Amino acid sequence: MTRYFHDKGLSANVLAYISDTRDWLLTEKVRGDDCTAAKYLEHPERLCDTLAERLAMLHAEDFAGCPVPNHTEQYLEKARRNRRAGVFDRDMPFSVGWNCEDADNALDLVESHGWRLRTDTLLHGDYCLPNIMLAEWRFSGFVDLDNAGVGDRHVDLFWATWTLRFNLKTDKYRDRFIDAYGRNKVDGDLLRLVAAAEAFE
């Protein structure tokens, strides 16, 4: 996926990848700093707008030839697999204002409504401030693309709203982000569905 994003001018060139007892990925350096740098966090409105605009641009990209053509299928299956393994973070859904303390209820939501998730958008998959690189406010590349693929935009929207709350220590920029991205493209019910699935990550 890093190579695929690089070919689109969205990530660093891959120099080497070695998979043995551990995986090693060597890339060229991406210019600038990630979005958790103080110089960006000190301007939260601009950072929020930049995050939204960059995500809208990513989601408008052509995804022909993507090596992960069905992120959604893998995403839902991972939730089921992790539920069987006993993985559940009851605090994760709070990031979209949904209270879910029971793993069975969360999985029921995933199973009964997972069909609503589309597979029509190129995703980062972990769209958080540390994974977006800026050089003096100009986008220079994405990092950490192991969850990328073609899936539902609400996965990235969930992580974007989560990271703003987590890194800025407030939820006051959530509406600003959604407006800047395009409120007509955001379904609150699908954000809750993604939150339920993410509780099993």
C-alpha positions in Angstrom: 0.0 0.0 0.0 2.9 2.4 0.6 4.1 1.7 -2.9 0.6 2.3 -4.2 0.3 5.6 -2.3 3.8 6.6 -3.5 2.8 6.1 -7.1 0.0 8.6 -6.5 2.4 11.1 -4.9 0.9 10.5 -1.4 3.7 8.7 0.4 7.4 7.9 0.5 9.2 5.6 -1.9 9.8 2.1 -0.6 13.4 1.3 -0.6 13.2 -2.2 0.9 10.8 -4.6 2.6 11.9 -7.7 4.5 9.5 -10.2 6.0 11.1 -12.9 8.2 10.5 -13.4 11.9 9.8 -9.6 11.9 8.7 -7.2 9.2 11.0 -4.4 8.2 10.0 -1.5 5.9 12.6 1.0 4.8 11.3 4.1 3.0 12.7 7.5 1.9 12.2 10.2 4.5 9.0 12.2 4.2 9.7 15.9 4.5 8.5 18.0 7.5 6.8 16.9 10.7 3.7 15.0 11.6 0.6 16.8 12.7 1.3 16.3 16.4 4.2 18.8 16.2 3.6 21.8 18.5 3.6 24.3 15.7 0.5 22.6 14.2 -1.3 21.8 17.5 -0.9 25.5 18.5 -3.3 26.4 15.6 -6.2 23.9 16.0 -8.6 25.6 13.7 -6.2 25.6 10.8 -5.1 22.0 11.7 -8.7 20.8 11.7 -9.4 22.4 8.3 -6.2 21.0 6.9 -7.1 17.5 8.2 -10.5 17.7 6.6 -9.4 19.1 3.2 -6.6 16.5 2.9 -9.0 13.7 3.7 -11.5 14.9 1.2 -8.7 15.0 -1.4 -7.7 11.4 -0.5 -11.2 10.2 -0.8 -11.6 11.7 -4.2 -8.6 9.7 -5.5 -9.1 7.0 -8.2 -8.5 3.6 -6.6 -8.0 1.5 -9.7 -5.4 -1.2 -9.2 -5.4 -0.9 -5.4 -3.7 -4.0 -3.9 -6.4 -4.1 -1.1 -9.6 -3.9 -3.1 -12.0 -4.9 -0.3 -10.9 -3.4 3.0 -14.6 -3.6 4.2 -14.7 -7.4 4.1 -11.4 -7.7 6.0 -12.5 -5.0 8.4 -15.7 -6.8 9.4 -14.0 -10.2 9.6 -11.3 -8.8 11.9 -14.0 -7.5 14.3 -15.6 -11.0 14.4 -12.2 -12.7 14.9 -11.2 -10.4 17.7 -14.5 -10.8 19.4 -13.9 -14.6 19.5 -10.4 -13.8 20.9 -11.9 -11.7 23.7 -10.6 -8.3 22.4 -12.9 -5.4 23.4 -12.2 -1.8 24.2 -15.4 -0.5 25.8 -14.1 3.1 25.8 -13.6 3.3 22.0 -17.2 4.1 21.0 -17.3 7.1 23.4 -15.2 9.0 20.7 -18.4 9.3 18.7 -20.7 9.9 21.6 -22.0 6.3 21.7 -22.0 4.4 25.0 -21.4 0.6 24.6 -20.2 -1.3 27.5 -21.1 -4.8 26.2 -19.1 -6.6 23.6 -22.1 -8.7 22.5 -24.2 -5.6 21.8 -21.3 -4.1 19.8 -20.9 -7.2 17.7 -24.6 -7.4 17.2 -24.5 -3.9 15.7 -21.6 -4.9 13.4 -23.3 -8.1 12.3 -26.7 -6.5 11.7 -25.6 -3.3 10.0 -22.2 -4.1 8.6 -23.7 -4.6 5.2 -24.2 -0.8 5.1 -20.5 -0.2 4.9 -19.5 0.5 1.3 -16.3 -0.4 -0.6 -16.0 2.7 -2.8 -13.3 4.9 -1.4 -9.5 4.9 -1.1 -8.8 4.9 2.7 -5.8 5.5 4.8 -7.3 3.2 7.4 -5.6 5.0 10.4 -6.2 8.6 9.6 -4.6 10.1 12.8 -2.5 13.2 13.3 0.8 11.3 13.7 0.3 9.7 10.3 0.0 12.9 8.3 3.1 14.8 7.4 3.3 18.5 6.7 6.2 20.7 5.6 5.3 24.2 6.9 1.6 23.4 6.5 2.0 21.9 3.0 1.1 18.2 2.8 4.1 16.0 2.1 2.9 12.5 2.6 1.1 9.8 4.6 2.8 7.2 6.8 1.7 4.0 8.5 -0.4 2.6 5.6 -0.8 -1.0 6.8 -4.6 -0.5 7.2 -5.2 1.2 3.9 -7.3 -0.1 1.1 -10.7 0.4 -0.7 -13.5 0.6 1.8 -16.0 2.9 3.5 -15.1 6.6 4.1 -16.5 6.4 7.6 -13.5 4.4 8.8 -11.2 7.4 8.1 -13.8 9.9 9.3 -14.0 8.0 12.6 -10.3 8.1 13.1 -10.1 11.8 12.1 -12.7 12.8 14.7 -11.1 10.5 17.3 -7.6 12.0 16.7 -8.8 15.6 17.0 -10.4 14.8 20.3 -7.5 12.8 21.6 -4.7 15.1 20.5 -6.4 18.4 21.1 -8.0 17.3 24.4 -11.4 18.6 23.4 -14.3 17.6 21.1 -15.0 21.2 20.1 -13.5 20.8 16.6 -15.6 17.8 15.6 -18.4 19.8 13.9 -15.8 22.1 12.3 -14.1 19.1 10.8 -17.3 17.6 9.5 -18.4 20.8 7.9 -15.0 21.3 6.3 -15.0 17.7 4.9 -18.6 17.9 3.7 -21.4 17.2 6.2 -23.6 15.8 3.4 -21.1 12.9 3.0 -21.1 12.0 6.7 -23.7 9.5 8.2 -23.7 9.6 12.0 -25.1 6.0 12.2 -22.2 4.7 10.1 -19.8 6.5 12.5 -21.4 4.6 15.4 -21.1 1.4 13.4 -17.4 1.9 12.8 -16.9 2.8 16.5 -18.5 -0.6 17.4 -16.1 -2.4 14.9 -13.1 -0.4 16.2 -13.9 -1.6 19.8 -12.6 -5.0 18.6 -9.3 -3.7 17.3 
